[in-house]
Amino acid sequence: MSTTTKHLLGAIATAAFAIAATATTVTNAFAEDTPAAKTAKAEAPAGKTRAEVQAEFLEARKNGTLLETEADFDVAQTRKHVVKH
């Protein structure tokens, strides 16, 4: 590899790192939350807790309503057809 090629690759790498650093700085500037937004996030938890999801999963598996394999999907589809007729 020639010296010119090495210098060119070094310059390209330096430019890429500079662009990445600038993008990170800009992203972080826009990502900063106002104190009011942080308070709102803390007050309203989104979705279910891990324990609730696990409990629903275990209940569905126990009842046989959890579709896990292709065979389960086939059985469910067959049940739908039987119920319709």
PDB file with SEQRES, HELIX, SHEET and CRYST1 records, atoms N, CA, C and O in Angstrom:
SEQRES   1 A   85  MET SER THR THR THR LYS HIS LEU LEU GLY ALA ILE ALA          
SEQRES   2 A   85  THR ALA ALA PHE ALA ILE ALA ALA THR ALA THR THR VAL          
SEQRES   3 A   85  THR ASN ALA PHE ALA GLU ASP THR PRO ALA ALA LYS THR          
SEQRES   4 A   85  ALA LYS ALA GLU ALA PRO ALA GLY LYS THR ARG ALA GLU          
SEQRES   5 A   85  VAL GLN ALA GLU PHE LEU GLU ALA ARG LYS ASN GLY THR          
SEQRES   6 A   85  LEU LEU GLU THR GLU ALA ASP PHE ASP VAL ALA GLN THR          
SEQRES   7 A   85  ARG LYS HIS VAL VAL LYS HIS                                  
HELIX    1 AA1 THR A    3  ALA A   31  1                                  29    
HELIX    2 AA2 PRO A   35  GLU A   43  1                                   9    
HELIX    3 AA3 ARG A   50  ASN A   63  1                                  14    
HELIX    4 AA4 GLU A   70  LYS A   84  1                                  15    
CRYST1    1.000    1.000    1.000  90.00  90.00  90.00 P 1           1          
ATOM      1  N   MET A   1       0.863  -1.163   0.000  1.00  0.00           N  
ATOM      2  CA  MET A   1       0.000   0.000   0.000  1.00  0.00           C  
ATOM      3  C   MET A   1       0.911   1.227   0.000  1.00  0.00           C  
ATOM      4  O   MET A   1       1.851   1.325   0.789  1.00  0.00           O  
ATOM      5  N   SER A   2       0.617   2.129  -0.875  1.00  0.00           N  
ATOM      6  CA  SER A   2       1.471   3.312  -0.998  1.00  0.00           C  
ATOM      7  C   SER A   2       1.208   4.289   0.138  1.00  0.00           C  
ATOM      8  O   SER A   2       0.193   4.215   0.831  1.00  0.00           O  
ATOM      9  N   THR A   3       2.143   5.195   0.303  1.00  0.00           N  
ATOM     10  CA  THR A   3       2.029   6.202   1.352  1.00  0.00           C  
ATOM     11  C   THR A   3       0.839   7.116   1.089  1.00  0.00           C  
ATOM     12  O   THR A   3       0.147   7.525   2.022  1.00  0.00           O  
ATOM     13  N   THR A   4       0.604   7.433  -0.162  1.00  0.00           N  
ATOM     14  CA  THR A   4      -0.526   8.299  -0.510  1.00  0.00           C  
ATOM     15  C   THR A   4      -1.848   7.638  -0.135  1.00  0.00           C  
ATOM     16  O   THR A   4      -2.752   8.291   0.385  1.00  0.00           O  
ATOM     17  N   THR A   5      -1.953   6.336  -0.403  1.00  0.00           N  
ATOM     18  CA  THR A   5      -3.169   5.605  -0.059  1.00  0.00           C  
ATOM     19  C   THR A   5      -3.377   5.581   1.445  1.00  0.00           C  
ATOM     20  O   THR A   5      -4.502   5.733   1.922  1.00  0.00           O  
ATOM     21  N   LYS A   6      -2.296   5.390   2.195  1.00  0.00           N  
ATOM     22  CA  LYS A   6      -2.387   5.382   3.659  1.00  0.00           C  
ATOM     23  C   LYS A   6      -2.870   6.732   4.178  1.00  0.00           C  
ATOM     24  O   LYS A   6      -3.722   6.799   5.064  1.00  0.00           O  
ATOM     25  N   HIS A   7      -2.316   7.810   3.617  1.00  0.00           N  
ATOM     26  CA  HIS A   7      -2.729   9.144   4.052  1.00  0.00           C  
ATOM     27  C   HIS A   7      -4.184   9.411   3.688  1.00  0.00           C  
ATOM     28  O   HIS A   7      -4.925  10.018   4.460  1.00  0.00           O  
ATOM     29  N   LEU A   8      -4.586   8.954   2.506  1.00  0.00           N  
ATOM     30  CA  LEU A   8      -5.973   9.133   2.074  1.00  0.00           C  
ATOM     31  C   LEU A   8      -6.926   8.383   2.999  1.00  0.00           C  
ATOM     32  O   LEU A   8      -7.955   8.924   3.407  1.00  0.00           O  
ATOM     33  N   LEU A   9      -6.586   7.137   3.331  1.00  0.00           N  
ATOM     34  CA  LEU A   9      -7.432   6.355   4.247  1.00  0.00           C  
ATOM     35  C   LEU A   9      -7.481   6.992   5.635  1.00  0.00           C  
ATOM     36  O   LEU A   9      -8.531   7.003   6.277  1.00  0.00           O  
ATOM     37  N   GLY A  10      -6.356   7.519   6.096  1.00  0.00           N  
ATOM     38  CA  GLY A  10      -6.317   8.201   7.391  1.00  0.00           C  
ATOM     39  C   GLY A  10      -7.207   9.434   7.394  1.00  0.00           C  
ATOM     40  O   GLY A  10      -7.907   9.697   8.372  1.00  0.00           O  
ATOM     41  N   ALA A  11      -7.180  10.195   6.293  1.00  0.00           N  
ATOM     42  CA  ALA A  11      -8.011  11.393   6.193  1.00  0.00           C  
ATOM     43  C   ALA A  11      -9.496  11.027   6.159  1.00  0.00           C  
ATOM     44  O   ALA A  11     -10.324  11.699   6.774  1.00  0.00           O  
ATOM     45  N   ILE A  12      -9.819   9.964   5.438  1.00  0.00           N  
ATOM     46  CA  ILE A  12     -11.213   9.518   5.372  1.00  0.00           C  
ATOM     47  C   ILE A  12     -11.700   9.072   6.742  1.00  0.00           C  
ATOM     48  O   ILE A  12     -12.816   9.397   7.146  1.00  0.00           O  
ATOM     49  N   ALA A  13     -10.856   8.324   7.459  1.00  0.00           N  
ATOM     50  CA  ALA A  13     -11.225   7.863   8.802  1.00  0.00           C  
ATOM     51  C   ALA A  13     -11.427   9.044   9.745  1.00  0.00           C  
ATOM     52  O   ALA A  13     -12.372   9.059  10.533  1.00  0.00           O  
ATOM     53  N   THR A  14     -10.540  10.034   9.663  1.00  0.00           N  
ATOM     54  CA  THR A  14     -10.661  11.217  10.515  1.00  0.00           C  
ATOM     55  C   THR A  14     -11.961  11.962  10.217  1.00  0.00           C  
ATOM     56  O   THR A  14     -12.656  12.400  11.134  1.00  0.00           O  
ATOM     57  N   ALA A  15     -12.282  12.102   8.942  1.00  0.00           N  
ATOM     58  CA  ALA A  15     -13.524  12.787   8.559  1.00  0.00           C  
ATOM     59  C   ALA A  15     -14.743  12.018   9.059  1.00  0.00           C  
ATOM     60  O   ALA A  15     -15.703  12.622   9.537  1.00  0.00           O  
ATOM     61  N   ALA A  16     -14.710  10.682   8.949  1.00  0.00           N  
ATOM     62  CA  ALA A  16     -15.833   9.870   9.408  1.00  0.00           C  
ATOM     63  C   ALA A  16     -16.035  10.021  10.911  1.00  0.00           C  
ATOM     64  O   ALA A  16     -17.169  10.140  11.375  1.00  0.00           O  
ATOM     65  N   PHE A  17     -14.940  10.016  11.678  1.00  0.00           N  
ATOM     66  CA  PHE A  17     -15.057  10.190  13.125  1.00  0.00           C  
ATOM     67  C   PHE A  17     -15.576  11.582  13.476  1.00  0.00           C  
ATOM     68  O   PHE A  17     -16.358  11.732  14.415  1.00  0.00           O  
ATOM     69  N   ALA A  18     -15.150  12.592  12.735  1.00  0.00           N  
ATOM     70  CA  ALA A  18     -15.616  13.951  12.991  1.00  0.00           C  
ATOM     71  C   ALA A  18     -17.114  14.063  12.721  1.00  0.00           C  
ATOM     72  O   ALA A  18     -17.841  14.697  13.485  1.00  0.00           O  
ATOM     73  N   ILE A  19     -17.573  13.447  11.633  1.00  0.00           N  
ATOM     74  CA  ILE A  19     -19.001  13.470  11.309  1.00  0.00           C  
ATOM     75  C   ILE A  19     -19.800  12.743  12.384  1.00  0.00           C  
ATOM     76  O   ILE A  19     -20.855  13.216  12.807  1.00  0.00           O  
ATOM     77  N   ALA A  20     -19.292  11.584  12.827  1.00  0.00           N  
ATOM     78  CA  ALA A  20     -19.990  10.821  13.865  1.00  0.00           C  
ATOM     79  C   ALA A  20     -20.060  11.608  15.167  1.00  0.00           C  
ATOM     80  O   ALA A  20     -21.091  11.599  15.840  1.00  0.00           O  
ATOM     81  N   ALA A  21     -18.972  12.289  15.531  1.00  0.00           N  
ATOM     82  CA  ALA A  21     -18.960  13.077  16.767  1.00  0.00           C  
ATOM     83  C   ALA A  21     -19.949  14.230  16.678  1.00  0.00           C  
ATOM     84  O   ALA A  21     -20.645  14.529  17.648  1.00  0.00           O  
ATOM     85  N   THR A  22     -20.013  14.879  15.519  1.00  0.00           N  
ATOM     86  CA  THR A  22     -20.958  15.984  15.337  1.00  0.00           C  
ATOM     87  C   THR A  22     -22.393  15.481  15.412  1.00  0.00           C  
ATOM     88  O   THR A  22     -23.245  16.108  16.041  1.00  0.00           O  
ATOM     89  N   ALA A  23     -22.656  14.356  14.773  1.00  0.00           N  
ATOM     90  CA  ALA A  23     -24.002  13.795  14.803  1.00  0.00           C  
ATOM     91  C   ALA A  23     -24.419  13.435  16.220  1.00  0.00           C  
ATOM     92  O   ALA A  23     -25.568  13.649  16.604  1.00  0.00           O  
ATOM     93  N   THR A  24     -23.491  12.888  16.999  1.00  0.00           N  
ATOM     94  CA  THR A  24     -23.785  12.533  18.390  1.00  0.00           C  
ATOM     95  C   THR A  24     -24.089  13.776  19.205  1.00  0.00           C  
ATOM     96  O   THR A  24     -25.014  13.776  20.017  1.00  0.00           O  
ATOM     97  N   THR A  25     -23.322  14.830  18.995  1.00  0.00           N  
ATOM     98  CA  THR A  25     -23.538  16.077  19.731  1.00  0.00           C  
ATOM     99  C   THR A  25     -24.899  16.671  19.393  1.00  0.00           C  
ATOM    100  O   THR A  25     -25.624  17.109  20.286  1.00  0.00           O  
ATOM    101  N   VAL A  26     -25.248  16.690  18.122  1.00  0.00           N  
ATOM    102  CA  VAL A  26     -26.533  17.238  17.702  1.00  0.00           C  
ATOM    103  C   VAL A  26     -27.680  16.395  18.252  1.00  0.00           C  
ATOM    104  O   VAL A  26     -28.679  16.931  18.733  1.00  0.00           O  
ATOM    105  N   THR A  27     -27.531  15.075  18.177  1.00  0.00           N  
ATOM    106  CA  THR A  27     -28.572  14.178  18.690  1.00  0.00           C  
ATOM    107  C   THR A  27     -28.778  14.381  20.184  1.00  0.00           C  
ATOM    108  O   THR A  27     -29.912  14.435  20.657  1.00  0.00           O  
ATOM    109  N   ASN A  28     -27.691  14.492  20.917  1.00  0.00           N  
ATOM    110  CA  ASN A  28     -27.797  14.693  22.365  1.00  0.00           C  
ATOM    111  C   ASN A  28     -28.440  16.030  22.698  1.00  0.00           C  
ATOM    112  O   ASN A  28     -29.172  16.137  23.682  1.00  0.00           O  
ATOM    113  N   ALA A  29     -28.176  17.046  21.893  1.00  0.00           N  
ATOM    114  CA  ALA A  29     -28.773  18.356  22.142  1.00  0.00           C  
ATOM    115  C   ALA A  29     -30.281  18.300  21.967  1.00  0.00           C  
ATOM    116  O   ALA A  29     -31.016  18.907  22.746  1.00  0.00           O  
ATOM    117  N   PHE A  30     -30.752  17.583  20.957  1.00  0.00           N  
ATOM    118  CA  PHE A  30     -32.190  17.479  20.737  1.00  0.00           C  
ATOM    119  C   PHE A  30     -32.849  16.498  21.698  1.00  0.00           C  
ATOM    120  O   PHE A  30     -34.052  16.592  21.940  1.00  0.00           O  
ATOM    121  N   ALA A  31     -32.090  15.566  22.244  1.00  0.00           N  
ATOM    122  CA  ALA A  31     -32.662  14.534  23.111  1.00  0.00           C  
ATOM    123  C   ALA A  31     -32.863  14.997  24.543  1.00  0.00           C  
ATOM    124  O   ALA A  31     -33.538  14.319  25.317  1.00  0.00           O  
ATOM    125  N   GLU A  32     -32.296  16.133  24.911  1.00  0.00           N  
ATOM    126  CA  GLU A  32     -32.435  16.608  26.283  1.00  0.00           C  
ATOM    127  C   GLU A  32     -33.897  16.926  26.580  1.00  0.00           C  
ATOM    128  O   GLU A  32     -34.574  17.600  25.802  1.00  0.00           O  
ATOM    129  N   ASP A  33     -34.361  16.435  27.706  1.00  0.00           N  
ATOM    130  CA  ASP A  33     -35.759  16.646  28.106  1.00  0.00           C  
ATOM    131  C   ASP A  33     -35.868  17.862  29.007  1.00  0.00           C  
ATOM    132  O   ASP A  33     -34.925  18.220  29.713  1.00  0.00           O  
ATOM    133  N   THR A  34     -37.003  18.474  28.971  1.00  0.00           N  
ATOM    134  CA  THR A  34     -37.287  19.540  29.920  1.00  0.00           C  
ATOM    135  C   THR A  34     -37.679  18.899  31.247  1.00  0.00           C  
ATOM    136  O   THR A  34     -38.115  17.748  31.253  1.00  0.00           O  
ATOM    137  N   PRO A  35     -37.542  19.587  32.350  1.00  0.00           N  
ATOM    138  CA  PRO A  35     -37.927  18.995  33.643  1.00  0.00           C  
ATOM    139  C   PRO A  35     -39.386  18.569  33.688  1.00  0.00           C  
ATOM    140  O   PRO A  35     -39.712  17.574  34.335  1.00  0.00           O  
ATOM    141  N   ALA A  36     -40.274  19.298  33.015  1.00  0.00           N  
ATOM    142  CA  ALA A  36     -41.687  18.925  33.025  1.00  0.00           C  
ATOM    143  C   ALA A  36     -41.901  17.589  32.325  1.00  0.00           C  
ATOM    144  O   ALA A  36     -42.717  16.781  32.767  1.00  0.00           O  
ATOM    145  N   ALA A  37     -41.174  17.351  31.237  1.00  0.00           N  
ATOM    146  CA  ALA A  37     -41.312  16.082  30.510  1.00  0.00           C  
ATOM    147  C   ALA A  37     -40.791  14.932  31.354  1.00  0.00           C  
ATOM    148  O   ALA A  37     -41.368  13.845  31.345  1.00  0.00           O  
ATOM    149  N   LYS A  38     -39.719  15.157  32.075  1.00  0.00           N  
ATOM    150  CA  LYS A  38     -39.173  14.095  32.927  1.00  0.00           C  
ATOM    151  C   LYS A  38     -40.161  13.740  34.036  1.00  0.00           C  
ATOM    152  O   LYS A  38     -40.301  12.566  34.379  1.00  0.00           O  
ATOM    153  N   THR A  39     -40.836  14.717  34.593  1.00  0.00           N  
ATOM    154  CA  THR A  39     -41.817  14.465  35.636  1.00  0.00           C  
ATOM    155  C   THR A  39     -42.995  13.677  35.076  1.00  0.00           C  
ATOM    156  O   THR A  39     -43.494  12.760  35.727  1.00  0.00           O  
ATOM    157  N   ALA A  40     -43.433  14.023  33.893  1.00  0.00           N  
ATOM    158  CA  ALA A  40     -44.569  13.329  33.289  1.00  0.00           C  
ATOM    159  C   ALA A  40     -44.226  11.870  33.017  1.00  0.00           C  
ATOM    160  O   ALA A  40     -45.069  10.990  33.191  1.00  0.00           O  
ATOM    161  N   LYS A  41     -43.003  11.613  32.595  1.00  0.00           N  
ATOM    162  CA  LYS A  41     -42.591  10.236  32.328  1.00  0.00           C  
ATOM    163  C   LYS A  41     -42.584   9.415  33.612  1.00  0.00           C  
ATOM    164  O   LYS A  41     -42.970   8.246  33.603  1.00  0.00           O  
ATOM    165  N   ALA A  42     -42.154  10.008  34.696  1.00  0.00           N  
ATOM    166  CA  ALA A  42     -42.066   9.285  35.961  1.00  0.00           C  
ATOM    167  C   ALA A  42     -43.450   8.983  36.524  1.00  0.00           C  
ATOM    168  O   ALA A  42     -43.638   7.969  37.196  1.00  0.00           O  
ATOM    169  N   GLU A  43     -44.405   9.841  36.259  1.00  0.00           N  
ATOM    170  CA  GLU A  43     -45.732   9.661  36.834  1.00  0.00           C  
ATOM    171  C   GLU A  43     -46.571   8.618  36.103  1.00  0.00           C  
ATOM    172  O   GLU A  43     -47.401   7.955  36.725  1.00  0.00           O  
ATOM    173  N   ALA A  44     -46.374   8.462  34.805  1.00  0.00           N  
ATOM    174  CA  ALA A  44     -47.222   7.568  34.018  1.00  0.00           C  
ATOM    175  C   ALA A  44     -46.407   6.395  33.459  1.00  0.00           C  
ATOM    176  O   ALA A  44     -45.843   6.504  32.370  1.00  0.00           O  
ATOM    177  N   PRO A  45     -46.339   5.277  34.188  1.00  0.00           N  
ATOM    178  CA  PRO A  45     -45.612   4.134  33.650  1.00  0.00           C  
ATOM    179  C   PRO A  45     -46.346   3.554  32.445  1.00  0.00           C  
ATOM    180  O   PRO A  45     -47.574   3.474  32.434  1.00  0.00           O  
ATOM    181  N   ALA A  46     -45.594   3.157  31.451  1.00  0.00           N  
ATOM    182  CA  ALA A  46     -46.196   2.650  30.217  1.00  0.00           C  
ATOM    183  C   ALA A  46     -46.300   1.137  30.261  1.00  0.00           C  
ATOM    184  O   ALA A  46     -45.352   0.454  30.648  1.00  0.00           O  
ATOM    185  N   GLY A  47     -47.448   0.615  29.865  1.00  0.00           N  
ATOM    186  CA  GLY A  47     -47.613  -0.821  29.720  1.00  0.00           C  
ATOM    187  C   GLY A  47     -47.714  -1.578  31.019  1.00  0.00           C  
ATOM    188  O   GLY A  47     -48.063  -1.031  32.065  1.00  0.00           O  
ATOM    189  N   LYS A  48     -47.398  -2.853  30.919  1.00  0.00           N  
ATOM    190  CA  LYS A  48     -47.521  -3.761  32.053  1.00  0.00           C  
ATOM    191  C   LYS A  48     -46.158  -4.026  32.669  1.00  0.00           C  
ATOM    192  O   LYS A  48     -45.120  -3.832  32.037  1.00  0.00           O  
ATOM    193  N   THR A  49     -46.187  -4.469  33.907  1.00  0.00           N  
ATOM    194  CA  THR A  49     -44.938  -4.826  34.561  1.00  0.00           C  
ATOM    195  C   THR A  49     -44.484  -6.192  34.067  1.00  0.00           C  
ATOM    196  O   THR A  49     -45.257  -6.939  33.468  1.00  0.00           O  
ATOM    197  N   ARG A  50     -43.249  -6.498  34.320  1.00  0.00           N  
ATOM    198  CA  ARG A  50     -42.698  -7.792  33.910  1.00  0.00           C  
ATOM    199  C   ARG A  50     -43.460  -8.938  34.564  1.00  0.00           C  
ATOM    200  O   ARG A  50     -43.728  -9.959  33.930  1.00  0.00           O  
ATOM    201  N   ALA A  51     -43.801  -8.763  35.819  1.00  0.00           N  
ATOM    202  CA  ALA A  51     -44.529  -9.810  36.548  1.00  0.00           C  
ATOM    203  C   ALA A  51     -45.909 -10.048  35.942  1.00  0.00           C  
ATOM    204  O   ALA A  51     -46.361 -11.190  35.858  1.00  0.00           O  
ATOM    205  N   GLU A  52     -46.583  -8.970  35.517  1.00  0.00           N  
ATOM    206  CA  GLU A  52     -47.902  -9.117  34.896  1.00  0.00           C  
ATOM    207  C   GLU A  52     -47.818  -9.873  33.575  1.00  0.00           C  
ATOM    208  O   GLU A  52     -48.653 -10.732  33.290  1.00  0.00           O  
ATOM    209  N   VAL A  53     -46.807  -9.549  32.769  1.00  0.00           N  
ATOM    210  CA  VAL A  53     -46.627 -10.231  31.484  1.00  0.00           C  
ATOM    211  C   VAL A  53     -46.322 -11.707  31.705  1.00  0.00           C  
ATOM    212  O   VAL A  53     -46.865 -12.569  31.013  1.00  0.00           O  
ATOM    213  N   GLN A  54     -45.450 -11.997  32.675  1.00  0.00           N  
ATOM    214  CA  GLN A  54     -45.121 -13.397  32.971  1.00  0.00           C  
ATOM    215  C   GLN A  54     -46.342 -14.161  33.452  1.00  0.00           C  
ATOM    216  O   GLN A  54     -46.545 -15.313  33.069  1.00  0.00           O  
ATOM    217  N   ALA A  55     -47.151 -13.531  34.283  1.00  0.00           N  
ATOM    218  CA  ALA A  55     -48.345 -14.202  34.793  1.00  0.00           C  
ATOM    219  C   ALA A  55     -49.324 -14.506  33.660  1.00  0.00           C  
ATOM    220  O   ALA A  55     -49.911 -15.588  33.617  1.00  0.00           O  
ATOM    221  N   GLU A  56     -49.501 -13.550  32.740  1.00  0.00           N  
ATOM    222  CA  GLU A  56     -50.391 -13.785  31.599  1.00  0.00           C  
ATOM    223  C   GLU A  56     -49.857 -14.893  30.698  1.00  0.00           C  
ATOM    224  O   GLU A  56     -50.627 -15.711  30.193  1.00  0.00           O  
ATOM    225  N   PHE A  57     -48.551 -14.921  30.496  1.00  0.00           N  
ATOM    226  CA  PHE A  57     -47.940 -15.956  29.669  1.00  0.00           C  
ATOM    227  C   PHE A  57     -48.157 -17.331  30.287  1.00  0.00           C  
ATOM    228  O   PHE A  57     -48.556 -18.269  29.597  1.00  0.00           O  
ATOM    229  N   LEU A  58     -47.896 -17.451  31.585  1.00  0.00           N  
ATOM    230  CA  LEU A  58     -48.061 -18.744  32.253  1.00  0.00           C  
ATOM    231  C   LEU A  58     -49.519 -19.193  32.252  1.00  0.00           C  
ATOM    232  O   LEU A  58     -49.801 -20.378  32.079  1.00  0.00           O  
ATOM    233  N   GLU A  59     -50.439 -18.265  32.440  1.00  0.00           N  
ATOM    234  CA  GLU A  59     -51.861 -18.595  32.419  1.00  0.00           C  
ATOM    235  C   GLU A  59     -52.288 -19.078  31.028  1.00  0.00           C  
ATOM    236  O   GLU A  59     -53.034 -20.051  30.910  1.00  0.00           O  
ATOM    237  N   ALA A  60     -51.819 -18.404  29.981  1.00  0.00           N  
ATOM    238  CA  ALA A  60     -52.158 -18.807  28.611  1.00  0.00           C  
ATOM    239  C   ALA A  60     -51.580 -20.176  28.287  1.00  0.00           C  
ATOM    240  O   ALA A  60     -52.224 -20.982  27.614  1.00  0.00           O  
ATOM    241  N   ARG A  61     -50.378 -20.439  28.759  1.00  0.00           N  
ATOM    242  CA  ARG A  61     -49.771 -21.756  28.498  1.00  0.00           C  
ATOM    243  C   ARG A  61     -50.530 -22.844  29.246  1.00  0.00           C  
ATOM    244  O   ARG A  61     -50.735 -23.939  28.723  1.00  0.00           O  
ATOM    245  N   LYS A  62     -50.944 -22.539  30.468  1.00  0.00           N  
ATOM    246  CA  LYS A  62     -51.687 -23.515  31.269  1.00  0.00           C  
ATOM    247  C   LYS A  62     -53.045 -23.820  30.637  1.00  0.00           C  
ATOM    248  O   LYS A  62     -53.489 -24.969  30.642  1.00  0.00           O  
ATOM    249  N   ASN A  63     -53.700 -22.800  30.096  1.00  0.00           N  
ATOM    250  CA  ASN A  63     -55.013 -22.977  29.470  1.00  0.00           C  
ATOM    251  C   ASN A  63     -54.934 -23.560  28.070  1.00  0.00           C  
ATOM    252  O   ASN A  63     -55.952 -23.960  27.505  1.00  0.00           O  
ATOM    253  N   GLY A  64     -53.756 -23.610  27.514  1.00  0.00           N  
ATOM    254  CA  GLY A  64     -53.595 -24.118  26.162  1.00  0.00           C  
ATOM    255  C   GLY A  64     -53.949 -23.100  25.092  1.00  0.00           C  
ATOM    256  O   GLY A  64     -54.171 -23.466  23.938  1.00  0.00           O  
ATOM    257  N   THR A  65     -54.003 -21.830  25.462  1.00  0.00           N  
ATOM    258  CA  THR A  65     -54.337 -20.795  24.491  1.00  0.00           C  
ATOM    259  C   THR A  65     -53.115 -20.117  23.902  1.00  0.00           C  
ATOM    260  O   THR A  65     -53.242 -19.251  23.036  1.00  0.00           O  
ATOM    261  N   LEU A  66     -51.942 -20.498  24.359  1.00  0.00           N  
ATOM    262  CA  LEU A  66     -50.705 -19.917  23.843  1.00  0.00           C  
ATOM    263  C   LEU A  66     -50.241 -20.719  22.635  1.00  0.00           C  
ATOM    264  O   LEU A  66     -49.985 -21.919  22.743  1.00  0.00           O  
ATOM    265  N   LEU A  67     -50.132 -20.064  21.497  1.00  0.00           N  
ATOM    266  CA  LEU A  67     -49.688 -20.739  20.278  1.00  0.00           C  
ATOM    267  C   LEU A  67     -48.166 -20.714  20.241  1.00  0.00           C  
ATOM    268  O   LEU A  67     -47.562 -19.642  20.199  1.00  0.00           O  
ATOM    269  N   GLU A  68     -47.543 -21.893  20.257  1.00  0.00           N  
ATOM    270  CA  GLU A  68     -46.092 -21.971  20.323  1.00  0.00           C  
ATOM    271  C   GLU A  68     -45.462 -22.571  19.074  1.00  0.00           C  
ATOM    272  O   GLU A  68     -44.380 -22.152  18.664  1.00  0.00           O  
ATOM    273  N   THR A  69     -46.132 -23.552  18.464  1.00  0.00           N  
ATOM    274  CA  THR A  69     -45.536 -24.231  17.322  1.00  0.00           C  
ATOM    275  C   THR A  69     -46.462 -24.136  16.118  1.00  0.00           C  
ATOM    276  O   THR A  69     -47.600 -23.679  16.224  1.00  0.00           O  
ATOM    277  N   GLU A  70     -45.960 -24.570  14.988  1.00  0.00           N  
ATOM    278  CA  GLU A  70     -46.784 -24.574  13.780  1.00  0.00           C  
ATOM    279  C   GLU A  70     -47.983 -25.498  13.946  1.00  0.00           C  
ATOM    280  O   GLU A  70     -49.063 -25.217  13.428  1.00  0.00           O  
ATOM    281  N   ALA A  71     -47.795 -26.597  14.664  1.00  0.00           N  
ATOM    282  CA  ALA A  71     -48.905 -27.520  14.917  1.00  0.00           C  
ATOM    283  C   ALA A  71     -50.005 -26.839  15.724  1.00  0.00           C  
ATOM    284  O   ALA A  71     -51.188 -27.070  15.476  1.00  0.00           O  
ATOM    285  N   ASP A  72     -49.622 -25.999  16.693  1.00  0.00           N  
ATOM    286  CA  ASP A  72     -50.609 -25.255  17.474  1.00  0.00           C  
ATOM    287  C   ASP A  72     -51.421 -24.331  16.574  1.00  0.00           C  
ATOM    288  O   ASP A  72     -52.634 -24.203  16.739  1.00  0.00           O  
ATOM    289  N   PHE A  73     -50.746 -23.688  15.622  1.00  0.00           N  
ATOM    290  CA  PHE A  73     -51.449 -22.804  14.699  1.00  0.00           C  
ATOM    291  C   PHE A  73     -52.409 -23.599  13.817  1.00  0.00           C  
ATOM    292  O   PHE A  73     -53.517 -23.145  13.530  1.00  0.00           O  
ATOM    293  N   ASP A  74     -51.979 -24.786  13.389  1.00  0.00           N  
ATOM    294  CA  ASP A  74     -52.855 -25.644  12.574  1.00  0.00           C  
ATOM    295  C   ASP A  74     -54.102 -26.056  13.349  1.00  0.00           C  
ATOM    296  O   ASP A  74     -55.209 -26.030  12.810  1.00  0.00           O  
ATOM    297  N   VAL A  75     -53.926 -26.432  14.598  1.00  0.00           N  
ATOM    298  CA  VAL A  75     -55.062 -26.834  15.434  1.00  0.00           C  
ATOM    299  C   VAL A  75     -56.015 -25.662  15.626  1.00  0.00           C  
ATOM    300  O   VAL A  75     -57.233 -25.826  15.558  1.00  0.00           O  
ATOM    301  N   ALA A  76     -55.459 -24.487  15.863  1.00  0.00           N  
ATOM    302  CA  ALA A  76     -56.298 -23.303  16.046  1.00  0.00           C  
ATOM    303  C   ALA A  76     -57.083 -22.998  14.778  1.00  0.00           C  
ATOM    304  O   ALA A  76     -58.261 -22.647  14.846  1.00  0.00           O  
ATOM    305  N   GLN A  77     -56.444 -23.127  13.628  1.00  0.00           N  
ATOM    306  CA  GLN A  77     -57.126 -22.870  12.363  1.00  0.00           C  
ATOM    307  C   GLN A  77     -58.242 -23.890  12.135  1.00  0.00           C  
ATOM    308  O   GLN A  77     -59.329 -23.535  11.681  1.00  0.00           O  
ATOM    309  N   THR A  78     -57.970 -25.158  12.451  1.00  0.00           N  
ATOM    310  CA  THR A  78     -58.975 -26.208  12.299  1.00  0.00           C  
ATOM    311  C   THR A  78     -60.168 -25.939  13.212  1.00  0.00           C  
ATOM    312  O   THR A  78     -61.314 -26.121  12.801  1.00  0.00           O  
ATOM    313  N   ARG A  79     -59.913 -25.514  14.430  1.00  0.00           N  
ATOM    314  CA  ARG A  79     -61.007 -25.200  15.364  1.00  0.00           C  
ATOM    315  C   ARG A  79     -61.862 -24.074  14.821  1.00  0.00           C  
ATOM    316  O   ARG A  79     -63.085 -24.101  14.960  1.00  0.00           O  
ATOM    317  N   LYS A  80     -61.228 -23.071  14.196  1.00  0.00           N  
ATOM    318  CA  LYS A  80     -62.001 -21.969  13.618  1.00  0.00           C  
ATOM    319  C   LYS A  80     -62.921 -22.479  12.513  1.00  0.00           C  
ATOM    320  O   LYS A  80     -64.070 -22.048  12.413  1.00  0.00           O  
ATOM    321  N   HIS A  81     -62.423 -23.393  11.682  1.00  0.00           N  
ATOM    322  CA  HIS A  81     -63.232 -23.936  10.584  1.00  0.00           C  
ATOM    323  C   HIS A  81     -64.373 -24.789  11.125  1.00  0.00           C  
ATOM    324  O   HIS A  81     -65.484 -24.719  10.599  1.00  0.00           O  
ATOM    325  N   VAL A  82     -64.136 -25.582  12.149  1.00  0.00           N  
ATOM    326  CA  VAL A  82     -65.167 -26.431  12.741  1.00  0.00           C  
ATOM    327  C   VAL A  82     -66.254 -25.583  13.353  1.00  0.00           C  
ATOM    328  O   VAL A  82     -67.435 -25.903  13.225  1.00  0.00           O  
ATOM    329  N   VAL A  83     -65.874 -24.500  14.021  1.00  0.00           N  
ATOM    330  CA  VAL A  83     -66.862 -23.639  14.653  1.00  0.00           C  
ATOM    331  C   VAL A  83     -67.728 -22.953  13.606  1.00  0.00           C  
ATOM    332  O   VAL A  83     -68.922 -22.766  13.838  1.00  0.00           O  
ATOM    333  N   LYS A  84     -67.169 -22.574  12.467  1.00  0.00           N  
ATOM    334  CA  LYS A  84     -67.923 -21.895  11.423  1.00  0.00           C  
ATOM    335  C   LYS A  84     -68.945 -22.823  10.784  1.00  0.00           C  
ATOM    336  O   LYS A  84     -69.997 -22.350  10.356  1.00  0.00           O  
ATOM    337  N   HIS A  85     -68.683 -24.121  10.702  1.00  0.00           N  
ATOM    338  CA  HIS A  85     -69.584 -25.056   9.990  1.00  0.00           C  
ATOM    339  C   HIS A  85     -70.525 -25.712  10.922  1.00  0.00           C  
ATOM    340  O   HIS A  85     -71.348 -26.523  10.499  1.00  0.00           O  
TER     341      HIS A  85                                                      
END                                                                             
